[in-house]
């Protein structure tokens, strides 16, 4: 097959070509011999997920670490062990018993009407596959990939990627997923290209061997199977140009950039201590999103006020520009075991973010005390997540002011994360109570389109270039400008070149991105034509779909 093209959704930018590696589930018979008992296999599986979660966290892959922790919890769940033992008591062999137990639990999740809980069926299935591999001693070796491998799969979960030698990956392509899926998260953390939601991928690569070649364009969302010699030469030339651009990008470190005469901050999203180090290395313009929940995860008790204050101070002191700390944002796709939170039918629409903090007063007060204590020279800002009403914001502001009064200090500048359509629609009212806005495009897209961003088959709905999402961004920017406050974007859209260009055209003042992408985004800001960009942004608001929006934005990009 030569120069056969497929298209999908861009998930991580860049170009790569290399040998195709197709991931398929290994075939293990129901009566296959096992090398250990069920309880030992479950514990070993859980331990492996825990170990990999720690590695992912240390490498700055916070989202992946949290999912791996959830997988470990599934493996340690007594209900899974009981279901397997029950099946074995009925006469099933160990592998058959695991499959039956997993299938029953998986089916119960899939039968739920709640999209978030239904999507957890994939997590259970992933743990089941890993458990079977552990029981039979068939865990795949991590050194089985050739250098520069382009991994192709129906979808990738943490249970699949634990066996990949990530340093050898050249790119990722999946039939399912979206810009915020696990595949996209892994690819961006490794700075390799990825394309998701590629219809017909596995059929197209079914007959390929490792000496064949796949070309992946993560910027355009295109896959070429069996590119000809001239195409490969063209790509090699483009890769050389990309390396030169990367050098050019680094030359802007430590400089301030502007768009249409206005300074644009290119800040860093920080979710680990390693992220903070990288942000300092790339000379980010402060921290646009300090994910404070990383201080609360992977432990059996909440951090003390002093521990939190020291972590916030480390960020504040590292930069001249502000550090924006998001108050504890758990619930939805993040859980903290020691809080013993009740199970909800729809946690993404339940007690999460600020709602949870207002309910857990002692927990919230301890964090606010730490934030007040770390407020140095006005360089720390407090951001409340999951605000959907004026009452939400007023409750958070009242609590913050009360803790500041107790400390005899002025409260840090407060703001909100605009991640619900309600917040965008109420932006004129909210802006009068805030010192800044920060738009979380990941959840804003999820709530606007009514599509769970963790559900791979709905990945196409998560494109931040959706006109409906851009219209809410525009409303927020207009309200912020009228109130005289800055507006940032801290979601994945800020590092998507097409989306980022349009965001600037709509009036965004700050782009907060993964620390490794600061150089590239800073360079992008300097290359855009302000007049053309503002005109394109207005055209994008009238476009019928994300595809049309991206066609408009493509004309702007250097």
N, C-alpha and C positions, 0 to 999 in steps of 0.2 A: 504494500500500500504506500503510495508516494504522494506527499503533499496533501494528504487528506486532512481537512480542517474541521475542528469542532469549536463551539463557543460556549462560554459559561459566564459566571460572575467573577470579576476580579476580586481576589481576597488578600493578596500581598503582591506588591509591585516587583518588577524586575524581569529579566530574561534568563533563560537557562535551556540547555539541551543536554540530553544524556540518555542512558539506557533505561527502558521502562521496567519497573518492578510492580507487578500486579499482586496486591494483597487479597488473598482469598482464605476463607476458613479452612484449616486442616481437617481432613476426614479421620475421625476416630470412632471406631466401632463401639456400640453400646456395651459390649462385653469385653472390651480391651482390658488387659491386665493393668493394675495400678501399682505404684511404687511406694505408696504410703496410705495411711488411713484418712478418713474424711476430715476429722478434727485437725489433724496435722496439716493437711492440704489447705484447709480454710485459713488456718493461722499463718501459714507460709505465704499464701496469696495476699492476705491483709498486710503482712509485714513488707512484702514487696511493694505494694501500693504506697505504704507509708514512706518507705525508703525513697521511692521515686518522687513522691510529693515533696520531700525535703530537698531533693536534688533540683526539682523544678523551681521551688521557692528560692533556693540559693542562686539559681540562674536568672531570676527575675521573672519567671513565667508564673505569675501569681494565680491567674485564672486556672491554668492547668493544674497547679498544686492543689487548689481547692476542690477540683473535680476528683483528683486522685484520692484526696482525703475522704470524699464521699464514697468512692469505690471501696476503700478500706473498711468503712463503716458497714457497707452492705455485706462484705465478706465476714465481718465479725458479728453480724446480726444473728442472735440465737434462733430466730424464726426460720432462717435459711437452713441452719444445721438441723433443726427439728423436722423440717419438710423433707430433707434428704434422708434422714434416719427413718422416717415413716415409710418412704418409698422402698428403702432397703428391707425394712421389716416385712413388706409385702412380697419380697422375693426378687426385686430388681437388683441387677448388678450395680456397682458403684457409679459408673459413668451414666448408665441409664437413669439411675436415681437422681443424680445431679441434674440431668437434662429435664426430667419430669418436674422436679421441684422448681427449677428456674423457669420452665415454661408456664407452670401454674401461676407463679408470682408475676411473671412478665404479662401474662394474659389479664390478670386482675388489674394491673396498671393500665394496659391498653384499653380496657373497658371503661375507664374513667372518662367522664365528659370534660374534665379539666385538662387543658392542653399541656400544662407544665407537668402535672403528675403522669399523664399518659406518656410523655417523653422520657420519664424515668425508666420506662420499660427497657429502653436501649441500654441504660446503665446496668440494669440487672442482667441483661443478656451478655454484656461485655464482661462482667464479673464471672458469669457462668463459663464463658469460653476460656478465661484465664484459669479458672478452677480445674477444668478438664485437662488443660495443658499441664498444670502442676501435678495433678493426680497421676498422669501417665508419663511424667518426666519428659514431655515433648515441648517444653518452653523454648521458643525460637531463640537462637543465638543473636546477639546484638551486632555481630560483625559480619552478617551475611549480605550486606549491601555493597555493591560496587560504588566507587567514588562517583559523585555527581548523579546518583540515581534519581529518576523521576518516579515517585511512588504514585500508583493509581489504585483507587479503591472506591467501593460504593460510598463509604463514609469512613471517617477516622474518629475513633474515640480514644481516650487515654489508655484503655485496655489494649488497643491496637498499637499505639505509638510507643508503648513501653519497651517493645522489642526492636525498635528501630535505632540504629546508630545515627543519631541526629547530626553528627558532624559530617557524615557522608552524604546527607540529603542534598540533592540539587533543586528539587521542587516537589510540590504536592498537587495532585489533581483528584477530585472526587465527583461522583455523580450527584451527591446530596450536599447540603450545607449552605451556609451564607457567610456574609462578611464578618459575623461575630461567632462563627462556629469554632469548634476545637481545631479544625484544620487551619483556619485562618489565624487563630491565636498562635499556634506553634510556628507557622511559616513566618509571621511578622517578628516573632521573638528571635528567630534564627536569621532574619533578613534574607529569606529565600522566596522566590515567586510561588504563588499558589492561585489556582483557579478552581472554583467550586460550582456545583449545580450544572455539571456538564452532562447533558442528556446523551445517552448512548455510549458513554465512555467505555464501559467494560466490554461491550460487544465490539467496539472499534479496536481495542487493544488485545482481544482474545488470542489472535494468532501471532502476536509479536514475540520475538526472542530477545535475549539480553544484548545481542549485537545490533539490534535495531535502535533507532533513535526517535525520541519525542522532543519536540520543541514547545516550550511553554512561555507565553507572554502574560505575565501577571498584571501588567498595566491595562492591556486591552481585553483580557479575559479570553484569550484564544489559545488553542492547542493545535499543533501541526504534527501529524503522525507520519513518520518517514520523510522528513524534509529533504529536498534534493541538495546537491553539493553547493549550488549557488546560494540557496537560502541559508545554509549553515555559514557560508563565508560572510554573508550580509550580517548575520547575527553576531559572528565573532567580531566584526567591525563595530557593531553597536555596543557589544560588551566592552570593547576597548574604550569607546567613547564614554561609557558609563563609569569606568574606572577613572577616567580623566575628570568627569564631572564630580565624582566623589572627592577627589583631591581639591577641586574648586570649591565644593561645599564646605570642606574643612577650613578653608581660608577665611570663611566668614565667622569663625568661632570668636566669641568675645565682642563682636560688633553689634550695633543696634540696627535693625532693619525697619523700613517704613513702606507704607502703601499709600499713594496719593497724598504724600506729605504728612501722614499720621504714623507715629510709631506703632509697630505691631510687635507684641510680645510673643516669642516662641518659647513657651514654657514646657516643663516636663511633667508627665504623669508618673507618680511614684507609688509603688505598691510593695516594695521591699527595701531593705537597707542597701542592697546592691544597686537598685534603681537610683537611689540618691547619689551614690558614688559616680554612676555613669552620667547623671545629670550635671554634676560638677565638672566632669571631664569634658563634656560637650558644651560647657558654658551656657547652659539653658538660662532663659530669662525668668528665673525663679521656678517655683513648683505650682503648676496650674491645677493639679489635683493630687493631694496627699490622701491616699486611700487608708484612712486610719484603722480600718478593720484588720489590716494585716498584723497589727499589734495585739489583736484579740484572738487570732486563730492559732491553731497548732499548739494549744496549751490547755490546761485543765482549770484555769481560773483567770479572771479578768486582770489586766495589767493595773498596777497602782497608778495613782495620780502622778507620782514622781517619775515613774518609768515613762509614762506618756509624755509628760512635760519635757523630759530630756530628749525624747525622739523628735518632738516638734521643734525644740530649740535647735537641734542639729541641722534641721532643714532651714530654719529661719536664718541662722548665722552663716549658712553656706552661700547665700545669695543676697545681692542688693535689692532685687525685685521681690515682690510679695510671695509668700507661701500660703496657698489656699488649702486648708484642711477640711476635708469632708467629714462631718460627724458620723459616728458609727452607722454604717449602711449594711445591715444584715437583714435576713428574711429574704424571701424570693429564692434566688439561686445561691444564697450564702447562709450557712447555719453555724451556730456556735453551740457545741454540745453541752457545755456547763451551764448554759442559761435555761436548759430544759424547756424550750419553747413548745407550745402546743402545735400539733399538726393542723394545717389549714387546707381546705379544699383547693384554694387557688392562692398560693403564697405570693405570687407576683402582684396580686391585687389585694393583698392582705395587710397584716401589721408588719410593716418593714420600714427601714429608714427612720425618718423623724418620728413616724407614728410609734415605732417600737421604743425609741429613746424616751419619748414623753411618757410611755407606760412604765419603763424601767428607770425610775427616777434616780436611784442611787448610782446606777451605772452611768447615766447621762450627766449627773452632777459631777462625778469624778472626772469625766472627760472635759466638761466645761471648765472646771477648776484648772486642769492642766493647760487648756488653751489660753485661759486668762493669764496664767503664770508664764506662758511662753510668748505672749504678745510683746515684742520688742520693737520700739521705734515705728510702730504702725505697719510692720512688715508681715504680720500674721493676719490672715482673714479666716473667718469661720463660714463654712458653707453647709446649709441644711439640705439633705436629700429627700426626695419623695414628697415634695410640697404640692398640694392640689387645691389649696384654698387659702384665703387670708387668715382664717382661724389657725391653720397649721403654722403659718409663718409667725403670727402674733404669739402663739404659745411658745415657739422656739426662742423668739426674741425676749419674751418675758423671763424665760428660764436663764438665758445668757446674761441678761441685765442683773438678775438677782444674784447670780454667782459672782459677777464682777463687783457688785455692791458689797458683798461679804468680804471680798479681798481688798476693798478700798481702791479699786482700779476702774479705769474706763473700759467698757467692753470692746473687744476687737471688732473691726468692721465686719458686719454680717452680710451674707448673700445667700442665694439659693441655687440649686441645680434645677434647671428647667428640663424635666424629663417626662412630664405628663402634658398632654394637650391642654388640660385645665390650666396649668401654670402659664403656658404660652398665651392662652386666651385671656387670662387675668393679668397679663404682664404689665399693663399700664398702672394697675392698682398695686401690684407687688413691687414694682420699681420704686415707688415712693417710700417704701419701707426698707429698701436694700441699698447696700453700697456697691453691689455688682451682681451680675448674672453669669452663670456658666451653664452652657447647654450640653446636656448628656445625650448625644444623638443616638447612642445604642438603644437605650430604653425609650427615647422619644419615638424612634421608628417602630419599636415593638408595640407601644401603646397606641400609636396612630393607626397602624395597619391591622391591629388586633391579631398579630402573629407572634407566637413564642419564638424569641431569638435563639433559643436553644434547640429548637426542633428543625433538624436538617432539611426536611422536605419543604419547609416554608422559607428557606433561605432567600429566595428571590424577593421576598417582602422586606428584607432587612437592608436593602440598598439605601444609604443615606442621601442618594440623589433623587429619591422619590419626591415629586413636586409637592405632595401634601406635607411632607416633613419640612421642606424648604420654606413653604408658606408660613409654617409655625415659627421657624427660625427668623424669618423676615419680620413677623409681628413682634417677636421678642426684641429684636434689634431696634425696631422703631420705638418701642416703649422705653428701652434703655437710653436711647439717644435723647428722647424727650425729657427724661428725668436726669440726664447728665451723668449717667453711670456707665462703666465699661461692661462689655459683654464678651465672654470667652466661649470657646467650644472645646470640650475635653473628651468627646467621644471619638470613635475611630474615624469619623468623617474629617477630623482635623489633619490627619496624615494621608488621606486619600487626595491625590493631587487635584483631580477634577472637582471634588466636593469642596476642598479647601479653597480653591480659587473662587468658587461661587460664594462661599461663606464670607470671604473678604469683600466681594462685590456687594453683599447684602449689609455690610457694616460691622462685621465682627472685629473686635479689637485685639483678640488674643487667640492663638492656637496652641493647645496643650496636647503634647504627643508623647509617645514612648521615647525615653531618653536617647535611644539609638537613632531616632529619626529627626532629631532636632536640627542637625546640619542640613539635611535635605529640605526640610520645610522652610528653614530660614532662607535658603537659596531660592526656593520657589517664590517666596514673597517678593524678592528683589527682581524677579524676571517677568512679573506680570504687568501688563499694560492696564493702568487703573480705569481709563475711559472704556476700553473694550470689555474689561472684566465687569464693571458695573452694568453695562448694557446687556451683557450675556446673562448676568444674574436676574435681571428683570425678565428676559426672555424665558429663562428656566422656570420662573414662577408660573408662566402660562403654558408650559409644556404638558403633554398628556401623560407622560410616563418617564421612568428613570432612564430608559434607553435614549429617548429624545433629549433629556437633560444632558446626558453624557456626550452626546453628539455636539451639543452647543458648547460644552466646556472644553471639548477636545481642541477647538480652534484657539483656545487661550494658552494652552500648555507649551512650554519651551521644549 
